[in-house]
Amino acid sequence: MKNIQKYILLLVVLAVLAYTFPIVRDIYLAYTYGSGQIPYYVEKNWETVSLLVISIHNVAAAIWLWQLARKYELSKSIWMSFGLLFGLIAVGIFYLVRINDKLET
């Protein structure tokens, strides 16, 4: 259980960061540029940064699934890709599949 706790804590921190970042970004842009038009290059740069920050908890989920797949000798690349695309949903599905495997044996 202690092994899982560190991943859960990491995902919670990254999820909070991902969900609060757009608010902080908008406040910063409003403070810096006021009610005027934001320059095009600044807007595109912030879009890129926003995508990176928002998707970082999917990266953490992918790392978690890679570790678990390595532990249970499953396909690491498939589970890691699944984690990158679906984040915490993929982690939940992984554990449901593991529970199903245990019940079938």
ZAGUTOR-132914 format. One record per residue: x, y, z of N, C-alpha, C in turn; residue in one letter; residue number from 1. Coordinates in Angstrom, 2 decimals, padded with zeros to 5 digits. Atoms other than C-alpha are relative to their C-alpha. Layout:
n.c1 = X | n.c2 = Y | n.c3 = Z | ca.c1 = X | ca.c2 = Y | ca.c3 = Z | c.c1 = X | c.c2 = Y | c.c3 = Z | vexmi = a | minu = NUM
...
END
This chain:
n.c1 = 000.82 | n.c2 = -001.20 | n.c3 = 000.00 | ca.c1 = 000.00 | ca.c2 = 000.00 | ca.c3 = 000.00 | c.c1 = 000.86 | c.c2 = 001.26 | c.c3 = 000.00 | vexmi = m | minu = 1
n.c1 = -000.87 | n.c2 = -001.18 | n.c3 = -000.03 | ca.c1 = 002.88 | ca.c2 = 002.39 | ca.c3 = 000.70 | c.c1 = 000.53 | c.c2 = 000.33 | c.c3 = -001.39 | vexmi = k | minu = 2
n.c1 = -000.46 | n.c2 = -000.22 | n.c3 = 001.36 | ca.c1 = 004.04 | ca.c2 = 001.92 | ca.c3 = -002.89 | c.c1 = -001.02 | c.c2 = 000.82 | c.c3 = -000.79 | vexmi = n | minu = 3
n.c1 = 001.06 | n.c2 = -000.70 | n.c3 = 000.71 | ca.c1 = 000.69 | ca.c2 = 003.19 | ca.c3 = -004.17 | c.c1 = -000.18 | c.c2 = 001.42 | c.c3 = 000.54 | vexmi = i | minu = 4
n.c1 = 000.24 | n.c2 = -001.30 | n.c3 = -000.61 | ca.c1 = 000.49 | ca.c2 = 006.12 | ca.c3 = -001.74 | c.c1 = 000.86 | c.c2 = 001.10 | c.c3 = -000.63 | vexmi = q | minu = 5
n.c1 = -000.84 | n.c2 = -001.03 | n.c3 = 000.59 | ca.c1 = 003.42 | ca.c2 = 007.96 | ca.c3 = -003.30 | c.c1 = -000.50 | c.c2 = 000.39 | c.c3 = -001.38 | vexmi = k | minu = 6
n.c1 = 000.55 | n.c2 = -000.33 | n.c3 = 001.31 | ca.c1 = 001.84 | ca.c2 = 007.74 | ca.c3 = -006.75 | c.c1 = -001.30 | c.c2 = 000.79 | c.c3 = 000.14 | vexmi = y | minu = 7
n.c1 = 001.25 | n.c2 = -000.72 | n.c3 = -000.20 | ca.c1 = -001.53 | ca.c2 = 008.88 | ca.c3 = -005.46 | c.c1 = 000.28 | c.c2 = 001.43 | c.c3 = 000.42 | vexmi = i | minu = 8
n.c1 = -000.36 | n.c2 = -001.35 | n.c3 = -000.42 | ca.c1 = 000.04 | ca.c2 = 011.86 | ca.c3 = -003.71 | c.c1 = 000.53 | c.c2 = 000.81 | c.c3 = -001.18 | vexmi = l | minu = 9
n.c1 = -000.54 | n.c2 = -000.68 | n.c3 = 001.17 | ca.c1 = 001.97 | ca.c2 = 012.76 | ca.c3 = -006.87 | c.c1 = -001.12 | c.c2 = 000.39 | c.c3 = -000.96 | vexmi = l | minu = 10
n.c1 = 001.09 | n.c2 = -000.29 | n.c3 = 000.93 | ca.c1 = -001.16 | ca.c2 = 012.53 | ca.c3 = -009.01 | c.c1 = -000.94 | c.c2 = 001.06 | c.c3 = 000.54 | vexmi = l | minu = 11
n.c1 = 000.86 | n.c2 = -001.02 | n.c3 = -000.58 | ca.c1 = -003.21 | ca.c2 = 014.62 | ca.c3 = -006.58 | c.c1 = 000.64 | c.c2 = 001.38 | c.c3 = -000.14 | vexmi = v | minu = 12
n.c1 = -000.70 | n.c2 = -001.28 | n.c3 = 000.11 | ca.c1 = -000.60 | ca.c2 = 017.38 | ca.c3 = -006.53 | c.c1 = 000.01 | c.c2 = 000.47 | c.c3 = -001.46 | vexmi = v | minu = 13
n.c1 = -000.03 | n.c2 = -000.38 | n.c3 = 001.42 | ca.c1 = -000.27 | ca.c2 = 017.35 | ca.c3 = -010.32 | c.c1 = -001.40 | c.c2 = 000.33 | c.c3 = -000.53 | vexmi = l | minu = 14
n.c1 = 001.37 | n.c2 = -000.31 | n.c3 = 000.43 | ca.c1 = -004.05 | ca.c2 = 017.31 | ca.c3 = -010.80 | c.c1 = -000.43 | c.c2 = 001.37 | c.c3 = 000.51 | vexmi = a | minu = 15
n.c1 = 000.32 | n.c2 = -001.32 | n.c3 = -000.54 | ca.c1 = -004.47 | ca.c2 = 020.32 | ca.c3 = -008.51 | c.c1 = 000.72 | c.c2 = 001.08 | c.c3 = -000.81 | vexmi = v | minu = 16
n.c1 = -000.75 | n.c2 = -000.94 | n.c3 = 000.82 | ca.c1 = -001.74 | ca.c2 = 022.11 | ca.c3 = -010.44 | c.c1 = -000.63 | c.c2 = 000.16 | c.c3 = -001.38 | vexmi = l | minu = 17
n.c1 = 000.59 | n.c2 = -000.04 | n.c3 = 001.34 | ca.c1 = -003.35 | ca.c2 = 021.21 | ca.c3 = -013.76 | c.c1 = -001.33 | c.c2 = 000.74 | c.c3 = -000.02 | vexmi = a | minu = 18
n.c1 = 001.32 | n.c2 = -000.62 | n.c3 = -000.01 | ca.c1 = -006.79 | ca.c2 = 022.43 | ca.c3 = -012.72 | c.c1 = 000.03 | c.c2 = 001.46 | c.c3 = 000.47 | vexmi = y | minu = 19
n.c1 = -000.09 | n.c2 = -001.40 | n.c3 = -000.43 | ca.c1 = -005.67 | ca.c2 = 025.69 | ca.c3 = -011.08 | c.c1 = 000.83 | c.c2 = 000.85 | c.c3 = -000.94 | vexmi = t | minu = 20
n.c1 = -000.87 | n.c2 = -000.76 | n.c3 = 000.90 | ca.c1 = -003.15 | ca.c2 = 026.69 | ca.c3 = -013.75 | c.c1 = -000.77 | c.c2 = 000.92 | c.c3 = -000.95 | vexmi = f | minu = 21
n.c1 = 000.71 | n.c2 = -000.93 | n.c3 = 000.91 | ca.c1 = -005.72 | ca.c2 = 028.10 | ca.c3 = -016.25 | c.c1 = -000.51 | c.c2 = 001.26 | c.c3 = 000.70 | vexmi = p | minu = 22
n.c1 = 000.49 | n.c2 = -001.17 | n.c3 = -000.74 | ca.c1 = -007.15 | ca.c2 = 030.40 | ca.c3 = -013.57 | c.c1 = 001.15 | c.c2 = 000.96 | c.c3 = 000.26 | vexmi = i | minu = 23
n.c1 = -001.17 | n.c2 = -000.83 | n.c3 = -000.27 | ca.c1 = -003.71 | ca.c2 = 031.67 | ca.c3 = -012.57 | c.c1 = 000.51 | c.c2 = 000.64 | c.c3 = -001.29 | vexmi = v | minu = 24
n.c1 = -000.43 | n.c2 = -000.53 | n.c3 = 001.30 | ca.c1 = -002.77 | ca.c2 = 032.08 | ca.c3 = -016.24 | c.c1 = -000.88 | c.c2 = 001.16 | c.c3 = -000.45 | vexmi = r | minu = 25
n.c1 = 000.91 | n.c2 = -001.06 | n.c3 = 000.42 | ca.c1 = -005.87 | ca.c2 = 034.14 | ca.c3 = -016.99 | c.c1 = 000.15 | c.c2 = 001.25 | c.c3 = 000.86 | vexmi = d | minu = 26
n.c1 = -000.21 | n.c2 = -001.15 | n.c3 = -000.88 | ca.c1 = -005.30 | ca.c2 = 036.36 | ca.c3 = -013.95 | c.c1 = 001.28 | c.c2 = 000.73 | c.c3 = -000.39 | vexmi = i | minu = 27
n.c1 = -001.27 | n.c2 = -000.62 | n.c3 = 000.41 | ca.c1 = -001.70 | ca.c2 = 036.95 | ca.c3 = -015.01 | c.c1 = -000.15 | c.c2 = 000.77 | c.c3 = -001.30 | vexmi = y | minu = 28
n.c1 = 000.16 | n.c2 = -000.67 | n.c3 = 001.28 | ca.c1 = -002.66 | ca.c2 = 037.79 | ca.c3 = -018.59 | c.c1 = -000.88 | c.c2 = 001.24 | c.c3 = 000.12 | vexmi = l | minu = 29
n.c1 = 000.85 | n.c2 = -001.17 | n.c3 = -000.21 | ca.c1 = -005.44 | ca.c2 = 040.13 | ca.c3 = -017.44 | c.c1 = 000.76 | c.c2 = 001.10 | c.c3 = 000.71 | vexmi = a | minu = 30
n.c1 = -000.79 | n.c2 = -000.99 | n.c3 = -000.73 | ca.c1 = -003.07 | ca.c2 = 041.87 | ca.c3 = -015.05 | c.c1 = 001.05 | c.c2 = 000.64 | c.c3 = -000.92 | vexmi = y | minu = 31
n.c1 = -001.06 | n.c2 = -000.49 | n.c3 = 000.86 | ca.c1 = -000.33 | ca.c2 = 042.21 | ca.c3 = -017.67 | c.c1 = -000.53 | c.c2 = 000.81 | c.c3 = -001.19 | vexmi = t | minu = 32
n.c1 = 000.48 | n.c2 = -000.63 | n.c3 = 001.22 | ca.c1 = -002.38 | ca.c2 = 043.17 | ca.c3 = -020.74 | c.c1 = -001.30 | c.c2 = 000.76 | c.c3 = 000.18 | vexmi = y | minu = 33
n.c1 = 001.23 | n.c2 = -000.73 | n.c3 = -000.26 | ca.c1 = -005.52 | ca.c2 = 044.57 | ca.c3 = -019.14 | c.c1 = -001.12 | c.c2 = -000.42 | c.c3 = -000.93 | vexmi = g | minu = 34
n.c1 = 001.13 | n.c2 = 000.31 | n.c3 = 000.88 | ca.c1 = -008.55 | ca.c2 = 044.82 | ca.c3 = -021.35 | c.c1 = 000.39 | c.c2 = 000.08 | c.c3 = -001.47 | vexmi = s | minu = 35
n.c1 = -000.48 | n.c2 = -000.09 | n.c3 = 001.38 | ca.c1 = -006.42 | ca.c2 = 045.27 | ca.c3 = -024.48 | c.c1 = 000.18 | c.c2 = -001.37 | c.c3 = -000.61 | vexmi = g | minu = 36
n.c1 = -000.21 | n.c2 = 001.24 | n.c3 = 000.73 | ca.c1 = -005.67 | ca.c2 = 042.66 | ca.c3 = -027.07 | c.c1 = 001.34 | c.c2 = -000.62 | c.c3 = 000.39 | vexmi = q | minu = 37
n.c1 = -001.23 | n.c2 = 000.73 | n.c3 = -000.31 | ca.c1 = -003.10 | ca.c2 = 040.02 | ca.c3 = -026.08 | c.c1 = 000.73 | c.c2 = -000.24 | c.c3 = -001.32 | vexmi = i | minu = 38
n.c1 = -000.74 | n.c2 = 000.27 | n.c3 = 001.24 | ca.c1 = -000.32 | ca.c2 = 039.80 | ca.c3 = -028.71 | c.c1 = -000.09 | c.c2 = -001.48 | c.c3 = -000.40 | vexmi = p | minu = 39
n.c1 = 000.18 | n.c2 = 001.34 | n.c3 = 000.54 | ca.c1 = -000.58 | ca.c2 = 036.75 | ca.c3 = -030.96 | c.c1 = 001.05 | c.c2 = -000.97 | c.c3 = 000.51 | vexmi = y | minu = 40
n.c1 = -001.07 | n.c2 = 000.91 | n.c3 = -000.42 | ca.c1 = 002.81 | ca.c2 = 035.25 | ca.c3 = -030.04 | c.c1 = -000.09 | c.c2 = -000.33 | c.c3 = 001.49 | vexmi = y | minu = 41
n.c1 = 000.17 | n.c2 = 000.26 | n.c3 = -001.43 | ca.c1 = 002.10 | ca.c2 = 035.63 | ca.c3 = -026.31 | c.c1 = -001.14 | c.c2 = -001.00 | c.c3 = 000.21 | vexmi = v | minu = 42
n.c1 = 001.14 | n.c2 = 000.91 | n.c3 = -000.10 | ca.c1 = -001.25 | ca.c2 = 033.91 | ca.c3 = -026.72 | c.c1 = 000.38 | c.c2 = -001.43 | c.c3 = -000.39 | vexmi = e | minu = 43
n.c1 = -000.41 | n.c2 = 001.33 | n.c3 = 000.46 | ca.c1 = 000.29 | ca.c2 = 030.99 | ca.c3 = -028.64 | c.c1 = 000.99 | c.c2 = -000.65 | c.c3 = 000.98 | vexmi = k | minu = 44
n.c1 = -000.93 | n.c2 = 000.54 | n.c3 = -000.99 | ca.c1 = 003.12 | ca.c2 = 030.61 | ca.c3 = -026.11 | c.c1 = -000.74 | c.c2 = -000.50 | c.c3 = 001.24 | vexmi = n | minu = 45
n.c1 = 000.76 | n.c2 = 000.42 | n.c3 = -001.18 | ca.c1 = 000.64 | ca.c2 = 030.45 | ca.c3 = -023.23 | c.c1 = -000.87 | c.c2 = -001.22 | c.c3 = -000.29 | vexmi = w | minu = 46
n.c1 = 000.75 | n.c2 = 001.20 | n.c3 = 000.36 | ca.c1 = -001.46 | ca.c2 = 027.90 | ca.c3 = -025.11 | c.c1 = 000.88 | c.c2 = -001.24 | c.c3 = 000.11 | vexmi = e | minu = 47
n.c1 = -000.94 | n.c2 = 001.13 | n.c3 = -000.07 | ca.c1 = 001.58 | ca.c2 = 025.64 | ca.c3 = -025.41 | c.c1 = 000.33 | c.c2 = -000.36 | c.c3 = 001.44 | vexmi = t | minu = 48
n.c1 = -000.30 | n.c2 = 000.24 | n.c3 = -001.42 | ca.c1 = 002.51 | ca.c2 = 026.04 | ca.c3 = -021.75 | c.c1 = -001.20 | c.c2 = -000.61 | c.c3 = 000.70 | vexmi = v | minu = 49
n.c1 = 001.22 | n.c2 = 000.53 | n.c3 = -000.62 | ca.c1 = -001.10 | ca.c2 = 025.39 | ca.c3 = -020.75 | c.c1 = -000.20 | c.c2 = -001.47 | c.c3 = -000.33 | vexmi = s | minu = 50
n.c1 = 000.14 | n.c2 = 001.41 | n.c3 = 000.38 | ca.c1 = -001.23 | ca.c2 = 022.14 | ca.c3 = -022.72 | c.c1 = 000.99 | c.c2 = -000.89 | c.c3 = 000.74 | vexmi = l | minu = 51
n.c1 = -001.01 | n.c2 = 000.78 | n.c3 = -000.72 | ca.c1 = 001.99 | ca.c2 = 020.95 | ca.c3 = -021.11 | c.c1 = -000.37 | c.c2 = -000.19 | c.c3 = 001.47 | vexmi = l | minu = 52
n.c1 = 000.33 | n.c2 = 000.07 | n.c3 = -001.43 | ca.c1 = 000.85 | ca.c2 = 021.76 | ca.c3 = -017.58 | c.c1 = -001.24 | c.c2 = -000.84 | c.c3 = 000.23 | vexmi = v | minu = 53
n.c1 = 001.25 | n.c2 = 000.74 | n.c3 = -000.18 | ca.c1 = -002.64 | ca.c2 = 020.34 | ca.c3 = -018.02 | c.c1 = 000.21 | c.c2 = -001.51 | c.c3 = -000.24 | vexmi = i | minu = 54
n.c1 = -000.20 | n.c2 = 001.43 | n.c3 = 000.29 | ca.c1 = -001.34 | ca.c2 = 017.05 | ca.c3 = -019.46 | c.c1 = 001.05 | c.c2 = -000.66 | c.c3 = 000.88 | vexmi = s | minu = 55
n.c1 = -001.08 | n.c2 = 000.58 | n.c3 = -000.80 | ca.c1 = 001.37 | ca.c2 = 016.53 | ca.c3 = -016.83 | c.c1 = -000.49 | c.c2 = -001.13 | c.c3 = 000.91 | vexmi = i | minu = 56
n.c1 = 000.45 | n.c2 = 001.11 | n.c3 = -000.84 | ca.c1 = -000.84 | ca.c2 = 014.34 | ca.c3 = -014.63 | c.c1 = -000.24 | c.c2 = -001.26 | c.c3 = -000.83 | vexmi = h | minu = 57
n.c1 = 000.04 | n.c2 = 001.19 | n.c3 = 000.86 | ca.c1 = -001.34 | ca.c2 = 012.02 | ca.c3 = -017.62 | c.c1 = 001.37 | c.c2 = -000.64 | c.c3 = -000.11 | vexmi = n | minu = 58
n.c1 = -001.35 | n.c2 = 000.52 | n.c3 = 000.03 | ca.c1 = 002.42 | ca.c2 = 011.68 | ca.c3 = -017.77 | c.c1 = 000.30 | c.c2 = -000.77 | c.c3 = 001.29 | vexmi = v | minu = 59
n.c1 = -000.20 | n.c2 = 000.70 | n.c3 = -001.28 | ca.c1 = 002.48 | ca.c2 = 010.76 | ca.c3 = -014.08 | c.c1 = -000.76 | c.c2 = -001.33 | c.c3 = 000.02 | vexmi = a | minu = 60
n.c1 = 000.77 | n.c2 = 001.26 | n.c3 = 000.08 | ca.c1 = -000.27 | ca.c2 = 008.17 | ca.c3 = -014.67 | c.c1 = 000.70 | c.c2 = -001.01 | c.c3 = -000.90 | vexmi = a | minu = 61
n.c1 = -000.72 | n.c2 = 000.90 | n.c3 = 000.90 | ca.c1 = 001.76 | ca.c2 = 006.74 | ca.c3 = -017.56 | c.c1 = 001.22 | c.c2 = -000.61 | c.c3 = 000.69 | vexmi = a | minu = 62
n.c1 = -001.16 | n.c2 = 000.53 | n.c3 = -000.74 | ca.c1 = 004.84 | ca.c2 = 006.40 | ca.c3 = -015.35 | c.c1 = -000.46 | c.c2 = -001.03 | c.c3 = 001.02 | vexmi = i | minu = 63
n.c1 = 000.55 | n.c2 = 000.94 | n.c3 = -000.98 | ca.c1 = 002.74 | ca.c2 = 004.72 | ca.c3 = -012.67 | c.c1 = -000.35 | c.c2 = -001.31 | c.c3 = -000.68 | vexmi = w | minu = 64
n.c1 = 000.38 | n.c2 = 001.22 | n.c3 = 000.70 | ca.c1 = 001.32 | ca.c2 = 002.24 | ca.c3 = -015.18 | c.c1 = 001.21 | c.c2 = -000.75 | c.c3 = -000.55 | vexmi = l | minu = 65
n.c1 = -001.21 | n.c2 = 000.65 | n.c3 = 000.47 | ca.c1 = 004.76 | ca.c2 = 001.56 | ca.c3 = -016.61 | c.c1 = 000.64 | c.c2 = -000.81 | c.c3 = 001.13 | vexmi = w | minu = 66
n.c1 = -000.55 | n.c2 = 000.71 | n.c3 = -001.16 | ca.c1 = 006.00 | ca.c2 = 000.64 | ca.c3 = -013.12 | c.c1 = -000.83 | c.c2 = -001.24 | c.c3 = 000.34 | vexmi = q | minu = 67
n.c1 = 000.87 | n.c2 = 001.13 | n.c3 = -000.32 | ca.c1 = 002.99 | ca.c2 = -001.58 | ca.c3 = -012.48 | c.c1 = 000.10 | c.c2 = -001.10 | c.c3 = -001.05 | vexmi = l | minu = 68
n.c1 = -000.11 | n.c2 = 001.00 | n.c3 = 001.07 | ca.c1 = 003.24 | ca.c2 = -003.30 | ca.c3 = -015.86 | c.c1 = 001.33 | c.c2 = -000.74 | c.c3 = 000.09 | vexmi = a | minu = 69
n.c1 = -001.31 | n.c2 = 000.66 | n.c3 = -000.18 | ca.c1 = 006.91 | ca.c2 = -004.00 | ca.c3 = -015.23 | c.c1 = -000.06 | c.c2 = -000.98 | c.c3 = 001.18 | vexmi = r | minu = 70
n.c1 = 000.10 | n.c2 = 000.85 | n.c3 = -001.18 | ca.c1 = 006.07 | ca.c2 = -005.43 | ca.c3 = -011.81 | c.c1 = -000.78 | c.c2 = -001.29 | c.c3 = -000.30 | vexmi = k | minu = 71
n.c1 = 000.83 | n.c2 = 001.16 | n.c3 = 000.30 | ca.c1 = 003.38 | ca.c2 = -007.77 | ca.c3 = -013.18 | c.c1 = 000.35 | c.c2 = -000.65 | c.c3 = -001.33 | vexmi = y | minu = 72
n.c1 = -000.50 | n.c2 = 000.56 | n.c3 = 001.25 | ca.c1 = 005.33 | ca.c2 = -008.57 | ca.c3 = -016.37 | c.c1 = -001.04 | c.c2 = 000.06 | c.c3 = -001.12 | vexmi = e | minu = 73
n.c1 = 000.95 | n.c2 = -000.26 | n.c3 = 001.07 | ca.c1 = 002.77 | ca.c2 = -007.06 | ca.c3 = -018.75 | c.c1 = 000.65 | c.c2 = 000.91 | c.c3 = -001.03 | vexmi = l | minu = 74
n.c1 = -000.54 | n.c2 = -000.86 | n.c3 = 001.05 | ca.c1 = 003.27 | ca.c2 = -004.99 | ca.c3 = -021.89 | c.c1 = 000.12 | c.c2 = 001.44 | c.c3 = 000.52 | vexmi = s | minu = 75
n.c1 = -000.24 | n.c2 = -001.33 | n.c3 = -000.57 | ca.c1 = 004.85 | ca.c2 = -001.78 | ca.c3 = -020.59 | c.c1 = -000.41 | c.c2 = 001.10 | c.c3 = -000.96 | vexmi = k | minu = 76
n.c1 = 000.28 | n.c2 = -001.07 | n.c3 = 000.96 | ca.c1 = 004.46 | ca.c2 = 000.23 | ca.c3 = -023.78 | c.c1 = -001.50 | c.c2 = 000.21 | c.c3 = -000.20 | vexmi = s | minu = 77
n.c1 = 001.45 | n.c2 = -000.14 | n.c3 = 000.18 | ca.c1 = 000.75 | ca.c2 = -000.49 | ca.c3 = -024.16 | c.c1 = -000.62 | c.c2 = 000.70 | c.c3 = 001.19 | vexmi = i | minu = 78
n.c1 = 000.59 | n.c2 = -000.62 | n.c3 = -001.18 | ca.c1 = -000.11 | ca.c2 = 000.41 | ca.c3 = -020.58 | c.c1 = 000.47 | c.c2 = 001.44 | c.c3 = 000.17 | vexmi = w | minu = 79
n.c1 = -000.49 | n.c2 = -001.37 | n.c3 = -000.10 | ca.c1 = 002.10 | ca.c2 = 003.50 | ca.c3 = -020.67 | c.c1 = -000.72 | c.c2 = 000.90 | c.c3 = -001.00 | vexmi = m | minu = 80
n.c1 = 000.74 | n.c2 = -000.77 | n.c3 = 001.00 | ca.c1 = 000.42 | ca.c2 = 004.70 | ca.c3 = -023.87 | c.c1 = -001.44 | c.c2 = 000.24 | c.c3 = 000.44 | vexmi = s | minu = 81
n.c1 = 001.36 | n.c2 = -000.11 | n.c3 = -000.51 | ca.c1 = -002.97 | ca.c2 = 004.04 | ca.c3 = -022.35 | c.c1 = -000.06 | c.c2 = 001.06 | c.c3 = 001.11 | vexmi = f | minu = 82
n.c1 = -000.05 | n.c2 = -001.00 | n.c3 = -001.06 | ca.c1 = -001.97 | ca.c2 = 006.13 | ca.c3 = -019.32 | c.c1 = 000.20 | c.c2 = 001.40 | c.c3 = -000.54 | vexmi = g | minu = 83
n.c1 = -000.19 | n.c2 = -001.33 | n.c3 = 000.59 | ca.c1 = -000.78 | ca.c2 = 009.01 | ca.c3 = -021.50 | c.c1 = -001.29 | c.c2 = 000.54 | c.c3 = -000.61 | vexmi = l | minu = 84
n.c1 = 001.24 | n.c2 = -000.45 | n.c3 = 000.63 | ca.c1 = -004.09 | ca.c2 = 009.12 | ca.c3 = -023.31 | c.c1 = -001.14 | c.c2 = 000.24 | c.c3 = 000.98 | vexmi = l | minu = 85
n.c1 = 001.18 | n.c2 = -000.05 | n.c3 = -000.84 | ca.c1 = -006.54 | ca.c2 = 008.54 | ca.c3 = -020.47 | c.c1 = 000.25 | c.c2 = 000.33 | c.c3 = 001.47 | vexmi = f | minu = 86
n.c1 = -000.33 | n.c2 = -000.43 | n.c3 = -001.36 | ca.c1 = -004.72 | ca.c2 = 009.41 | ca.c3 = -017.23 | c.c1 = -000.49 | c.c2 = -000.94 | c.c3 = 001.08 | vexmi = g | minu = 87
n.c1 = 000.45 | n.c2 = 000.79 | n.c3 = -001.15 | ca.c1 = -006.38 | ca.c2 = 008.24 | ca.c3 = -014.04 | c.c1 = -001.02 | c.c2 = -001.07 | c.c3 = -000.36 | vexmi = l | minu = 88
n.c1 = 000.94 | n.c2 = 001.03 | n.c3 = 000.45 | ca.c1 = -009.07 | ca.c2 = 006.34 | ca.c3 = -015.92 | c.c1 = 000.77 | c.c2 = -001.27 | c.c3 = -000.36 | vexmi = i | minu = 89
n.c1 = -000.82 | n.c2 = 001.16 | n.c3 = 000.37 | ca.c1 = -006.33 | ca.c2 = 004.07 | ca.c3 = -017.28 | c.c1 = 000.51 | c.c2 = -000.73 | c.c3 = 001.23 | vexmi = a | minu = 90
n.c1 = -000.46 | n.c2 = 000.63 | n.c3 = -001.24 | ca.c1 = -005.01 | ca.c2 = 003.45 | ca.c3 = -013.76 | c.c1 = -001.13 | c.c2 = -000.81 | c.c3 = 000.61 | vexmi = v | minu = 91
n.c1 = 001.16 | n.c2 = 000.73 | n.c3 = -000.52 | ca.c1 = -008.50 | ca.c2 = 002.48 | ca.c3 = -012.62 | c.c1 = -000.29 | c.c2 = -001.26 | c.c3 = -000.79 | vexmi = g | minu = 92
n.c1 = 000.24 | n.c2 = 001.17 | n.c3 = 000.85 | ca.c1 = -008.94 | ca.c2 = 000.14 | ca.c3 = -015.57 | c.c1 = 001.07 | c.c2 = -001.06 | c.c3 = 000.25 | vexmi = i | minu = 93
n.c1 = -001.07 | n.c2 = 000.96 | n.c3 = -000.28 | ca.c1 = -005.56 | ca.c2 = -001.44 | ca.c3 = -014.85 | c.c1 = -000.33 | c.c2 = -000.81 | c.c3 = 001.26 | vexmi = f | minu = 94
n.c1 = 000.32 | n.c2 = 000.71 | n.c3 = -001.23 | ca.c1 = -006.62 | ca.c2 = -002.28 | ca.c3 = -011.30 | c.c1 = -001.24 | c.c2 = -000.88 | c.c3 = -000.15 | vexmi = y | minu = 95
n.c1 = 001.17 | n.c2 = 000.85 | n.c3 = 000.25 | ca.c1 = -010.00 | ca.c2 = -003.58 | ca.c3 = -012.49 | c.c1 = 000.40 | c.c2 = -001.26 | c.c3 = -000.77 | vexmi = l | minu = 96
n.c1 = -000.48 | n.c2 = 001.17 | n.c3 = 000.75 | ca.c1 = -008.23 | ca.c2 = -005.87 | ca.c3 = -014.97 | c.c1 = 000.76 | c.c2 = -000.95 | c.c3 = 000.93 | vexmi = v | minu = 97
n.c1 = -000.75 | n.c2 = 000.84 | n.c3 = -000.95 | ca.c1 = -005.89 | ca.c2 = -007.11 | ca.c3 = -012.21 | c.c1 = -000.95 | c.c2 = -000.74 | c.c3 = 000.95 | vexmi = r | minu = 98
n.c1 = 000.98 | n.c2 = 000.65 | n.c3 = -000.88 | ca.c1 = -008.87 | ca.c2 = -007.82 | ca.c3 = -009.91 | c.c1 = -000.71 | c.c2 = -001.11 | c.c3 = -000.77 | vexmi = i | minu = 99
n.c1 = 000.66 | n.c2 = 001.02 | n.c3 = 000.80 | ca.c1 = -010.61 | ca.c2 = -009.69 | ca.c3 = -012.73 | c.c1 = 000.90 | c.c2 = -001.20 | c.c3 = -000.23 | vexmi = n | minu = 100
n.c1 = -000.95 | n.c2 = 001.12 | n.c3 = 000.18 | ca.c1 = -007.48 | ca.c2 = -011.77 | ca.c3 = -013.39 | c.c1 = 000.10 | c.c2 = -000.85 | c.c3 = 001.27 | vexmi = d | minu = 101
n.c1 = -000.08 | n.c2 = 000.74 | n.c3 = -001.25 | ca.c1 = -007.30 | ca.c2 = -012.72 | ca.c3 = -009.70 | c.c1 = -001.26 | c.c2 = -000.82 | c.c3 = 000.25 | vexmi = k | minu = 102
n.c1 = 001.25 | n.c2 = 000.73 | n.c3 = -000.21 | ca.c1 = -010.96 | ca.c2 = -013.73 | ca.c3 = -009.62 | c.c1 = -000.13 | c.c2 = -001.18 | c.c3 = -000.94 | vexmi = l | minu = 103
n.c1 = 000.08 | n.c2 = 001.10 | n.c3 = 000.95 | ca.c1 = -010.60 | ca.c2 = -015.92 | ca.c3 = -012.70 | c.c1 = 000.93 | c.c2 = -001.15 | c.c3 = 000.33 | vexmi = e | minu = 104
n.c1 = -000.93 | n.c2 = 001.08 | n.c3 = -000.30 | ca.c1 = -007.69 | ca.c2 = -017.91 | ca.c3 = -011.29 | c.c1 = -000.37 | c.c2 = -000.75 | c.c3 = 001.23 | vexmi = t | minu = 105
END
